[in-house]
Amino acid sequence: MAVSRMKLKKLEGHLQSVEVFDNPKILLEQYPTTPHIASVMLHEIQTKFNDIDGCTVLDLGCGCGVLSIGSVMLGATYVLGIDVDEEALEVCQKNLDDFDILNVDLLQQDIVNISPKDVKCASENIFSKKFDTVIMNPPFGTKKNAGIDMEFVKAGLMMSTNAVYSLHKSSTREHLRKKAKDWGVSIEILGQFKFEIADTFKCHKQKVVCIDVDFVRFGNK
């Protein structure tokens, strides 16, 4: 069976082994993408759009690497994972080593320093149009830096030749559509997840909080 045709349940089973944050940082909104959500996202990206197998992939805000690892399992030729947090990258590298994955590089960088002021005027950036596909679970901007999720999308659109796949709070759906129109890119809501956030931090008063999250595709072409 071709790697790109890996069954959804098999992919999710593999991703169950990905280690998550030991000490998540609340200001960075380090809520891990669950193996279920990651596998559904990646499987949809590949089976519906063929945007992973044989493609170069950028994982923005890669965290512990579940999307990077899943992309390789579905046939990505090369993946770059970018994250601002050194500790997260250390966990990610350990996961890559455990899976014996060699075609993923990691870069410590603040997305805000990459994101262009205008997605239509970003050709001079060294990362411009270097990747086929961008995949991410950005911070929602609820703890710090309101609008940070849009900075991630702008950066992704600048670096992708094809499409950006992202997760966003469903309550921001109309805002996303307006931004896509302003930027001259297409937008498609591919589905919705119940994103579970466990009581990782002291400020959480409930054991689990569920947030409605949209799975979104932004298209450059």
Secondary structure as UniProt FT lines:
FT   HELIX           3..5
FT   HELIX           8..15
FT   TURN            16..17
FT   HELIX           26..28
FT   HELIX           35..49
FT   TURN            53..54
FT   STRAND          56..60
FT   TURN            63..64
FT   HELIX           66..73
FT   TURN            74..75
FT   STRAND          78..83
FT   HELIX           86..98
FT   TURN            99..100
FT   STRAND          104..108
FT   HELIX           111..113
FT   TURN            119..120
FT   TURN            123..124
FT   TURN            126..129
FT   STRAND          131..136
FT   TURN            146..147
FT   HELIX           148..159
FT   STRAND          160..169
FT   HELIX           170..172
FT   HELIX           173..183
FT   STRAND          186..198
FT   TURN            202..203
FT   STRAND          208..219
//
